[in-house]
Amino acid sequence: MVEFLIWLVAALGAVGGVVLGRVWGRVEGKRAGKREVERDAMEETIGRIERGRDAVRDGRGAGDPAQRLRRNDGDW
């Protein structure tokens, strides 16, 4: 009877370890996914800021002010 209880405790421990490992892996996977999404969003934001700065820099100093006015007037 004692041997049976030892095997039962060992089997329950093994099953519990597998379940705990899967739950732990899922939680770590979700954390890694969230960090990756946040990093991608930050990179995209930085890219947008740089493109906006480039557009402002190119728009303000791009040639004759009268010509820029004519070009912008066509867009309206």
URPEGI-V739104 format. One record per pair of residues at least 6 apart in sequence whose ideal C-beta (glycine too) atoms are under 7 Angstrom apart, sorted by the first residue. I is the first residue (numbers start at 1). J is the second residue. D is the distance in whole Angstrom. If there is no record, write none. Layout:
I,J,D + I,J,D
This chain:
62,68,6
